[in-house]
Structure formats: C-alpha cells, structure tokens
Amino acid sequence: MFIVYLFRTLIVIAIVFLVYIAYKYVVNPKRKLNVAKEKKQFYFLDEEENVQKNFSMTYKGIIFEGEKYIGTIENAFDVVSISVYAKEPEALKGLERDDLFFLEKEILIHYPFATVEWKYPINELLNHSPS
C-alpha cells in the first residue's frame, strides 16, 4: 500500500514539474524574440534596470543588438548613448531608411535621453542622401 502512495506522489510531482517547465518555456523572452523574428514582426527585448546588458530587437526578420552606455543627464545617471548593429548583416537586404527611423523611435521610447549610433553597414544607408 505504501508503494502505491509513493508512486502516486511521484506522478503528481512529475506532472507539476512538467507544467512548470512548459510555463518557463512559453514565457521565455528569447523564445519570443525568435518567434517574432520568424514572423518578421517587431519585438524589443531588454532588461532596462541592467545597464550593462545589451538589448535585442527584431524587425522584418532581422535581429539587432544595442550596446548601452551610461552617462550623466542634468542631475542623474542614465543611458546617454546606444550603438546598434545587425547580428546578421547579410539579412539587411530590403531594409529602408524609414525602417531605421522606426527602430530609432522605438529605442528612444525606452531611452529618451540617448543618442543612437548605427554601426556599419547600417550607417552607410543613413549617410547617403535620398535620390
């Protein structure tokens, strides 16, 4: 009889453990970033309270990463500079200047005191005047 109760208890513990693992998988932010990349949607992944950790965002199937730099604003410290680069530069085909303006606007929503610097080859698109 004791073995039956022990076996039932182990089954309940295993089920609770599987539910917990499934929940952690579903709410994983990196998984959400990859799903948004596959669907070519916009998604912004960041730990705003951790200035040392880079943020990631995806747009039109391209993953961008931004490095945050802290500095002073009036009477406080905040993120004052961000440099953004594409993790896969070959995926930039078809990206337009308006797309970069959209991404910059989204970055500035999270970091209003920052200046955004785009790394090569994205900065080449911004440096060329429109024809």
N, C-alpha and C positions, 0 to 999 in steps of 0.2 A: 504494500500500500504506500509506503514511504517513497518508493521509486516512482510511482505514478505521479505523486505530488511534485516530486523533484523534477520529473520530466516536463510536467505542465508549466512549472515555474520557469524552466529554461526556455520553453517555447515562447512564453509571454515576454521574457527578457529579449529573446532574439527578434521578436516582432517589433518591440519598442525600439530596439537598436536599428532595425531596417527602416522604420519610419523616420527616425532621427537622421540617418544617412541620406535618405531621399529628400528630406526637407533641406538639409545643408546643401545638397546638390542643386536644388531648384533655386535657392536664394543666393547662390554663389555669384558675386558681381562679375568675375572674369568670364563665367559662362554666359552671363547676359551680354557682355561685350562681344563675345564670339558669335552669339546668336544675332545680335544687331549687325555685325559685320557681314554675316552670311545673307541677311535680309536686306543689306545695303541701306540700313537706317542709321539715324544719328543716336549715339549713346555716349554719355560722359561719365567716366569712372575716376573718382578721386577721393582721397582722404584729406579733406580741407584742413583738418586740425593737425595733420602731419606735413609740415612744410618740406621736409627732407625727401618725401616720397613723390616721385613723378606722377603725373596724371596721364590717363589714356583716354582717347576718344576715337570713335569710328564714325565715318561718314562716307556714303557711297561705296562701301566695301573696302575702304582704306583705313588702316589704323595709324593714328598719330599719337606721338608721345610728347609731353611737355615737361620741361625742367623748370622748376620754380626757384626763384632767388628772392631771399628776404632782404628788406631794407627799411629805411625809416620813411614814414609819412607824417607830416605835422608833428604829432607828439606820441607816436606809437610805431611799432614794428609791424610790417605786413609784407605780402608778396608784391614786389615792385617791378619785377622783370620775369618774363617767361620766354623761353626759346622752344619752338615747336619744330619737330621733324617727323617725316613719314618713316615708319618702321620698314616699309617695303616700297622704296622709291619707284620701282617699275610699275606699281599699281596706280600711279598718279595719272595715267593716260585718261584723258577726258575731263579732268578736273579743271574748273574755270575760276577766274578771278572772283566772281560772285560767291562761289563756294567757300573760298578762303575768307571773304568778308563775313559770311555767315558763321564760320567756325570762330573767327576772332570775336565776333559779337557774343557768342556763347561762352567763350573763355572770360571775357570781360564781365559777364553776369556773375561769375564765381569770384573773380579777382578784379574788382573795379579800379584799383589803383595801379594795376600792372601795365607795362608796355609789352606788346607781343612782338617777338622777333622770329621770323620764319627762316629755317635753315635751308641750305642748298638741297635740292634744286627748286624748292618751292619759292624761295625769294627771287629767283630769276623771272618767274611769272609776274610777280608784283613789280619788279624793276622795269619791265618792258612797258612802254606806253601803249594804250589801246590804239588800234589802227582805225 
